[in-house]
Amino acid sequence: MSNIKLFENKKIRSKWDENEQKWYFAIVDVIAVLTDSPNPQVYWRVLKKRLLAEGNEAVTNCNAFKMVAVDGKMRLTDVADTKQLLRLIQAIPSPKAEPFKLWLAQVGSDRLDEIENPELATQRTRDLYKLKGDPDDWIEKRMRSIAIREELTEEWSNRGIKEKIEYAILTAEISKATFGLTPSEYKNLKGLKRENLRDHMTDLELIFSMLGEASTTEIVKTKNPKGFVQNKTAAKKGGKIAGDARKALEVETGIKVITSGNYLPEARKNKELKMDKKA
């Protein structure tokens, strides 16, 4: 899947990698925006050579994808993911790059402050949801879901779960038993890509998601499973408790808990328009 991102009315080609679940951006396009270079290709070759000589890992690990060039043909183009791109921006000596560098410095400073005072991170997250226009009652549920998730992952960690893939599989087991969908299937249903699935859940979806993970946490605490296999069994049991409760509610109300809706900007805009028409 390809897309075009706009920055200061200049096109930045981008490509979504379904397997890695991340965006990649054409480096020469970013250079064109930040430097006003008459020849971004040459600028990138020189910069790339210098950074490689310095052992810059961001350049060493850069990928290349075929993208539509100015002449309309598909040509191999150096690309960078978000992390690599931010690292490269730091190496570009241009006044236009300074706002990005200042922002990165501020973000780094904020994160160090949050390490010393974790409450700052919680407040920052709450403020971000408010800025997006989420209602206070939904925000409180979302914050609670984060706390429940953290408690569960800590219990898993204490019982031998260390690899990222193991956390992902256990989470998928809970989700499958709760909703009948893995997180990736759920994201596809809602039309999401890199976005956090839970940020696009309704109140009820969040509540049942929390129930599945909270139930799993209690099972883990009482049964004390060791290693991946035993914790996988506990995850299925915890998710089933939430799944049974969800099904019971759906039978009673005749309304499905699982929705294809999301809170992407376009969806929010359409919702606001509908509300305006009613008014």
N, C-alpha and C positions, 0 to 999 in steps of 0.2 A: 504493500500500500504506500503511495506517495502523497506528499502534500507540499504546499508552498506556504512558508511563514513570511509575514511582512514585518519589516523593521525600518522605520523612517522612509516608507514608500519604496524600499528596495527589496527585491525578492531574495529569500534565502531558501534554497531547495532543501527538502528534508524527506526522510524515509523512515517509516515505522517498521522495526524488525519484530515480527510476530513471535519468533522463538525466544529472543532475549527480552521481549517486552520493553523496548526502549526506542526513543527517537534518535536518528543520526542526522547530522546537518552538514551541508557542503561547506568545507573550510574556506574555499576561495570566495564564496558569497559573503561570509562573515567578514573576511578581510576587506572585501570591497566596501562594505558598510562602514567599518571602523577606521579605514585608512584613506579612503578616496584615491587609492592607488590606480594609476592609468592601466596597470597590468597586474591584477591580483595573482595571476598564475605565477609570474616571475617573483613577485613579492613572497608568495608562499614557498617557492622552491628555495629561495635564499634563507628565509626564516626556518624552514624545515631542516636545511643543512646545518644551520647554526645550532638548533635545538638538539639535533641528533648527535652533534659533536659534544654537546654538554651532557648527553645521556638522559635527556628528557623523556620519561616514560610515556607521557601523553602522546608524543609523536611516534615513539617506537610501536605503540599498540594501536595506532590509527588504522581503520579499515578503509576499504574503497568499494563503492557501489556504482553501478551504472545509473546515470541520471540524464535527463534531457538537457542537452547543451544549448547554447544560443542558436546554433544552426538547426536545431530541432532533432538532432541525432542523439542516440543513447551513447554516452561516453563514460568511461571509468573515471570516477571522481573521488578524491580523498575526502573522507567524512570523519566526524568526531561525535561521540555521544555528549551529553550535557556536561559530565564531569571533565572529560578531556577538553571540551570547548572552553570551559571556564579557566582551565589551566593554560590553554594557549592564549587566551585573551590577556592574561597577566604578562605574557612575553611580548605583546605588541606595544611598541612605544608610540602611542598616538593619543592626542587629547580626547578623542571620542571614546577611547578605551578606559579613560580615567574613571568615569562614573561606575563602570563595572568593577574596577579594582577597588574603589572605595566601598562599594556594596559588599564585595567579598570580604574585605577587612572588617566591616561592621558585623557581618554574619559570623565570622570567626570569633570576634570579641563577644558577641551575644552567646555563642555556644559555650565559651569558656565560663562566662558568668552563670550559665544554666547548670554547668557541672558542679559549681560551688553551691548553687541554690536551685535545686530541681523544681521548686514552685514557680520559678520564672518560666520554665519550659511549659508547664501546665497552663499558665496564664497566656503565654504567647499562642498556644494552640487554640485556646478559647477565643482569643481576640481575632485570630485568622478566620474562624468559623463565623464570627459576628460580621466581619468585613464582607464575607460572601453572602450575607443576608439570611443565614440560618436562624430560625427562631430559638429563643432561650431554652425552651423545654427539650427540643431536639438536641441542642448542644450539650445539655447536661447528660442526656442518655449516651451521646457519643463519647463524652469524657469518661463516663462510667464504663463504657465498653472497652476503652483503652486500658483502664485500670484492671479490669477483669482479664483482659488478654495478657497483660504484663505478669499478673499473678500466675496464670497458667504456664506461660513460657518459663517462668522461674522454677516452677515445680518440675517441668520437663527437664530443664537443665540439671536440676539436682538429682535426676534419675537417669542420667547418662545420655540424654539427647543433646547432641553438640552440633551436628551438621545442619546447614541451612536446608538441604533437601529433605531431611527428616522432619523438621518443623513444618515444611510445606505439605508433606504427605499427611502428617497428623492433623493439620488444619483442614485439609481436603476431606479427611475421613469424617470430621465433625460436621463440616458443611454438607457433605453428601447425605449423612444420616439426618441432619436437621431439615434441609431444604430439598433434598433429592438432586442437588447440583453441586459440583465442585466449584471453588472460587473462580476458576477460569471460565467455566460454563456459565456461571452467574454473571460474570463481567460481559461475556458475549451477549447474553440476554438483554442486559442493560445498555449495550452499545458503548462499553468502556474499553479503554486501552491501558494506558499507564496509570490512570486515576485509581485511587484507593476505593475498593468496592464498598466499604462500610460508610464512606462519606456520601454514598448515593443510595443508602438504604432508608426506607420509611421507618417510622417509629416502631411498628410491629416487626419489621425485618430485623431491626437492631435488637429488639427485646428478645426475639427467639435466638438470634446469634449469640447474645450474652448468656441466655439460658443454657445453650449447648456447651459453651466454654466453661461457664460456672459449674455446671453439672460434672463435666470432665475433671475440673480441678478438684472437686470434692471426692470423686471416685479415686483419683490419683492419690490424694491425701490419705484416704482410709484404706485403700487396697495396696498402696505402695508398690506399683509395678516397676520393674527394672528393665532398662533397655528399650529398644525401639519396638520389638514385637509385642511385648506386654502393654506398652503405652498405646500402641495402635488399637488393641482390643478395648482399652479404657476409653479412647477417643470415640470409637464407634458406639459404645454404651452411653456416653455422655451426650452425643449427638442424637441418639435415638430417643432419649428422654425429651429433648426439645422438639424433635420431629413428631413424636406422638402428640405432644401438646399442641403443636401447630395444626396437625390434621384434625384434632378434636375441635379446635376453634373454627376451622374452615367448615366442618360439618355443621356446627351450631349456627354459624352466621351465613353460610352459603357464599362467602367471599374469600377469594384466594389471598393468602398473605404475600406470596411471592409476586413481585411486580417487575415489569420491564422498564419502568420509569427511572429517570436519573435526575441529577441536579446540575448537569452541565450548563454552561452559560446560555446556550440556545433554548434549552428546556425551561430555564428560569425566565427567560425573556418571553417565551410563548405563554407561560403561566401568568406573567404580569399583564400581558395583552388581554388574556381571557378575563382576568379580574377587572381590567379597565372597561371592557365591553359590558360586563354585568353592571358596573357602576353607572 
